[in-house]
Amino acid sequence: MIRNTIFRAGVALFGVTAVSVLPVHAETTPKAVLDHYVAMAQAKYQDALDTAKGLDKAVDALIATPSEETLKAARTAWLAARVPYQQSEVYRFGNPVVDDWEGKVNAWPLDEGLIDYVDASYGTESDSNAQYVANVIANKTIKIDGDEVDASKLTPEFLADTLHETGEVDANVATGYHAIEFLLWGQDLNGNDKGAGNRPYTDYDTANCTNGNCDRRAEYLKSASTLLVSDLQEMVDAWAPQGEATQHVEADPQAGISAILTGMGSLSYGELAGERMKLGVLLHDPEEEHDCFSDNTYNSHYYDALGIQSAYLGQYIRVDRTKMEGPSLSDLVVAKDAKLDAEMKAKLEKTMDAMSAMVKRGETVEAYDQMIAEGNDEGNATVQAAIDGLIDQTKTIERVIASLDLGAVELEGSDSLDNPNAVFQ
C-alpha cells in the first residue's frame, strides 16, 4: 500500500489508505521502469513548481498588505510547497544533475545572521564563517574575502551569484526553501521547549516597521521566492524527455536502475537516517532539525520516506489528487525473487508506519525538536523507531541491488551511524 495524503488549508494530514495489491506489469523491462520513473520525477518537480508559484503569490500578498492573515497565508503556502518537493529528494543521489542543483533550493543548515537580524544569544562571530552576522538586509555594503561588496540591491541575481555560499561557506545559505522559511518565521528561540519562530508581520510593514529595514526585508523575500520558482522550472526542464537528468538515467538502462537504488539507499541511510535524524538524537540539539524555523521537521522526514517508497512502487499521488502508477522497480524484483520483493515492500511499509507515528506525535503531543530533547525517552524512541526502519530497509535495498546483478553501487554513509564517536569530537 502507499500512503494517501489529505490536504486541508494547505496543511498535510496523514492517514493510511489501503490500495489493492500492485499488479505486475506484463513483461516489464528496465526501459519501461525508467520511462515511468522519469515521468514521476517530472510530475513531482512540476508539483513543487506549482506550489512554489502559490507561495510566490502569497509572498506578494504579504508584502502588499502586511497582516497576521497574509503572514499566516504565506506560511501555509510554504508548508504546502514542501510536500511535493520532499518527495522528489529520492532523485538526488545517483544523479549528479540533481545533486549539483539541490543546494540552490534545499541547502541546510544555514547561518541566518547572514540574512537578517538575530537574537543576542546567536553570538557575534564564528571561527568558520566571516559572514556569520553580516545581516545583508540591514547593511547595504558587506565584506566578503576582505573586499567591500555592494549589497544595495537585493536582487535574485545578487542572492544567487554573490551571497549564496559566499566565502565558500556551506552555511551561508541565501536562497531556497530555508532562507524563505527564516524570513517567514524568524528564529526559533525556544530550544527544546514548545514553539516555532515568531517573526511579526510588522517586519514587512513599512508604515509600522519593527526591527528596521522592512523594505529591504520584503525585497529579499521576494527575490528568494522568485528564485525558487525559476530554480524549480530548471529541474522540471531537466526531467523533460530530452532533459539532462532524463538522459543521465536513460542512456544506459542498467546504470539507470542503479541510479534509482542509489537514490533510495543513500537518502534512506546516510542522509535521512543519519545526518537528518540520528545526529539530532545523539546531540539532543534543537538546531539539528531540518525545518527548524517552522517546526515542520516531522513532515519533512515523512515525505522524504514516502518518496523512497514511491520510487520502488512506481506510485505517486499528485497535488491535484490524481494518482500515477506504472512499471516499477518492484516489478523487476518480483520477477527475480518474489520473496525479496515482498520483504522490500514490507520494510518500506514498516518505516512509513514509524514515520506516521512520529507525525501523529508531532501534531498532537510535541514538535520534533522536543522529541529529540535529552531526557525525553518516549520522544527519542519515536524518532529512533523511524531511524531503525530506514536502516533496516537499506539492508534490503542492498539485497535488491545484488539480486538485479547491478555490480558495485555505493550508498551514502554517515558518521552518525557508522562512527558515532566522531560526532562528539
Stockholm file with secondary structure:
# STOCKHOLM 1.0

chainA/1-425         MIRNTIFRAGVALFGVTAVSVLPVHAETTPKAVLDHYVAMAQAKYQDALDTAKGLDKAVDALIATPSEETLKAARTAWLAARVPYQQSEVYRFGNPVVDDWEGKVNAWPLDEGLIDYVDASYGTESDSNAQYVANVIANKTIKIDGDEVDASKLTPEFLADTLHETGEVDANVATGYHAIEFLLWGQDLNGNDKGAGNRPYTDYDTANCTNGNCDRRAEYLKSASTLLVSDLQEMVDAWAPQGEATQHVEADPQAGISAILTGMGSLSYGELAGERMKLGVLLHDPEEEHDCFSDNTYNSHYYDALGIQSAYLGQYIRVDRTKMEGPSLSDLVVAKDAKLDAEMKAKLEKTMDAMSAMVKRGETVEAYDQMIAEGNDEGNATVQAAIDGLIDQTKTIERVIASLDLGAVELEGSDSLDNPNAVFQ
#=GR chainA/1-425 SS CCCEEEEETTEEEEECCCCCCCCCCTTCCHHHHHHHHHHHHHHHHHHHHHHHHHHHHHHHHHHHSCSHHHHHHHHHHHHHHHHHHHHTGGGTTTCHHHHHHHHHHHCCSCCGGGTSCCCGGGCSCCTTCTTTTCCTTTCSEEEETTEEEECSCCCHHHIIIIITTGGGCTTCCCSSHHHHHHHHHCCCCCTTSSCCCCCCGGGGCTTSCSSSCHHHHHHHHHHHHHHHHHHHHHHHHHTSTTCHHHHHHHSSHHHHHHHHHHHHHHIIIIIIIIIIIIHHHHHTCTTSCTTTTTTCHHHHHHHHHHHHHHHHHTEEECTTSCEEECSCHHHHHHHHCHHHHHHHHHHHHHHHHHHHHHHHHHHHTCCHHHHTSTTCHHHHHHHHHHHHHHHHHHHHHHHHHHHTTCCCCCCCCCHHHHCHHHHTC
#=GC SS_cons         CCCEEEEETTEEEEECCCCCCCCCCTTCCHHHHHHHHHHHHHHHHHHHHHHHHHHHHHHHHHHHSCSHHHHHHHHHHHHHHHHHHHHTGGGTTTCHHHHHHHHHHHCCSCCGGGTSCCCGGGCSCCTTCTTTTCCTTTCSEEEETTEEEECSCCCHHHIIIIITTGGGCTTCCCSSHHHHHHHHHCCCCCTTSSCCCCCCGGGGCTTSCSSSCHHHHHHHHHHHHHHHHHHHHHHHHHTSTTCHHHHHHHSSHHHHHHHHHHHHHHIIIIIIIIIIIIHHHHHTCTTSCTTTTTTCHHHHHHHHHHHHHHHHHTEEECTTSCEEECSCHHHHHHHHCHHHHHHHHHHHHHHHHHHHHHHHHHHHTCCHHHHTSTTCHHHHHHHHHHHHHHHHHHHHHHHHHHHTTCCCCCCCCCHHHHCHHHHTC
//
